Amino acid sequence: MGVELESTFKSTRELVLGANVAYNDSKANGQIPTVGAFDGNLAPYAPHWDCRSVRLL
């Protein structure tokens, strides 16, 4: 389960600013022995929070 929010803003004719934030609360559904995760553990290698900003010209 997660939520993502993305926004863009055109500040001038040539410059577009963007931002993105995401929250991820994924859990293992059963065992994942190759990474040592058990049923109900947080999914390995999946970040809880991810934030990015971009500038497009």
C-alpha positions as CSV (number, residue, x, y, z in Angstrom):
1,M,0.0,0.0,0.0
2,G,1.3,3.5,-0.8
3,V,0.6,7.0,-1.8
4,E,2.2,9.2,-4.4
5,L,2.0,12.9,-5.1
6,E,3.4,14.6,-8.2
7,S,3.3,18.3,-9.1
8,T,4.7,20.5,-11.9
9,F,4.9,24.2,-12.2
10,K,5.7,26.2,-15.3
11,S,7.5,29.2,-13.9
12,T,8.6,30.7,-17.3
13,R,8.1,29.8,-20.9
14,E,11.3,27.8,-20.9
15,L,11.5,26.5,-17.3
16,V,9.3,23.8,-15.8
17,L,9.8,22.7,-12.2
18,G,8.5,19.4,-10.8
19,A,8.4,17.5,-7.5
20,N,7.4,14.0,-6.5
21,V,7.0,12.4,-3.1
22,A,5.9,8.8,-2.5
23,Y,5.2,6.7,0.6
24,N,5.4,2.9,0.4
25,D,4.3,0.5,3.1
26,S,4.7,-2.8,1.3
27,K,5.1,-6.0,3.3
28,A,6.2,-9.5,2.2
29,N,3.3,-11.8,1.4
30,G,4.9,-15.1,2.4
31,Q,8.6,-15.9,2.8
32,I,11.2,-14.5,0.5
33,P,14.2,-16.7,1.4
34,T,16.7,-15.2,-1.0
35,V,16.6,-11.9,0.9
36,G,15.7,-13.2,4.4
37,A,12.2,-11.7,4.6
38,F,9.4,-13.6,6.4
39,D,5.7,-13.2,6.1
40,G,4.6,-9.7,7.2
41,N,8.1,-8.2,7.2
42,L,8.7,-5.0,5.4
43,A,9.6,-5.7,1.8
44,P,13.4,-5.6,1.5
45,Y,15.0,-3.0,-0.8
46,A,11.8,-1.0,-1.0
47,P,12.1,2.5,0.5
48,H,9.4,3.9,2.7
49,W,9.8,7.4,1.4
50,D,11.0,8.6,-2.0
51,C,11.4,12.3,-2.9
52,R,12.5,13.8,-6.2
53,S,12.7,17.2,-7.9
54,V,13.3,18.0,-11.5
55,R,14.0,21.0,-13.7
56,L,13.1,20.8,-17.3
57,L,14.3,23.4,-19.8
